[in-house]
């Protein structure tokens, strides 16, 4: 097993693109993270490590000022449908936790008094 620090990925990237004017704003953000270890040794199981497999997530948000007092909003979270995939034992990559929350979409209306 190569030496790696707990909780740190060898490779991680993130970035955001955005646009904004008086009526409309939008942003898209992406984040990538390599697999990383969360526990060495892997608890009471006798395995060498526990950790998380790589993830890529994309989020987006937009808003539109309909009037000076009314704003419409949209937010999309986890658009890549990333999964919480935790492993145990680097030799076999055995599943420790596998949960899937899916994509989330939120719409809203804001009113300013």
N, C-alpha and C positions, 0 to 999 in steps of 0.2 A: 504494500500500500504506500503510495506516495505521500509525503508529508503535506498536510493541509491544516489550516487553523479552523477551529470550531466556529460555525456561523458565518464564514466568509467564502464566497464563491471565487474561483479563479478568474472568471469572466462575468462581467455585469455591464449592461448598457441601459440607458434610458434617454428619452428625448421627447420633446413636445413641440408641435407646430400650432400656431394660433394666429387668429385674425380678429381685429376689433375695430369697429367704427362707432358712430353715435347710435345706430339702430341695431346693429347685428354684431354678435361675437361668437366665435367658435374655436375649439381647441381639440386636438387629438394627441394623446400621450401613449407611448409604448415603453415597456420595461422588459428586459430579458435578464435572466439570472441562471447561471450554470448550477449544476447540482452542488450541494454543500453538506457538510457533516453537522449534525446537531448534538451528537453524543459519542464519545470515544472513551473506553469501550462501550458497546451498545447496551447499557443497562445490565439487568440480571440474566439476560438471555445467553450470554457467552459469545454473542456475535461480536465482530470486530468494530462495527460502527452502526449508528443510526443516522439518517439524513433525509434530505429532500431532493427530488429529481428536478431537472431544469424546468423553467417556466417562461412563457412569453405572454404578457397581458397587454391589452390595448383598451383604453378608455376614451370616450368622446363626450363633449358637452357643447351645447349651443344655446343662445338666447336671442330673442328678437323683441325690441321695444315697440309694441303695437301703438302705444300712445305715450306721452310723458309719464303717465301713472300706471300703465299696464305693461307687464313684461311676460312673454311666453318663454318657458325654459324646457330643455331636453337634456337628459344625461343617459349615456350608455356605459355600463360597467362590465368588465370582463368580456369584451366583444370577441376575443379569441377562444372563449369557453375553456379557459385554463382549469386544470384539475389539481387539487391538493394531493400530491403523490409522494408519500414518505416511504423510504426503504429501510431495510434492516439487512446488514451483512453485504458488503460490497462484492463478494464473490458471486452471490446469486441474485442480488437486487430483489430480495423478497419483499412483498408488500407488507408494510406496517400500517399505513393509513391510506385510504383511497376515497376521497370525498369529492363530490361534484355539485357545486351550487348553481352552475349555469350562468347565463347572461342575465343582466338586470337592466331594465329600462324604466326611467322615471320621467314623467311629464309634469309640468307645473305652470301655474299662473301666479304672478306676483302683482299685488296692488299696493301702490304707495299712497299714503294719506297726505 
